[in-house]
């Protein structure tokens, strides 16, 4: 099977919400899992928050190398919600 950059075979792991809002510039850690089974592929990546929509969807830019997922690479935009965030690093949390 040939995959292209538009093929998406991953999902973000849903966790407990620990924050109320994350401001742009913050670094967040996300768990990326294979869309079919996390037993196949799973990886933790870091993303820098770019902005947030009124509906609570964040846009972040991948800042680490991604080894397990060819469809994701450093510099890609990734959309996520608060329930996907494992950790927040830096002064980027607003209550």
Secondary structure, 3 states (H helix, E strand, C coil): CCCCCCCCCEEECCCCCCCCEECCCCEEEEEEEECCCCCCCEEEEEEEEEEECCCCCEEEEECCCCCCCCCCCCCCEEEECHHHEEEEECCCEEC
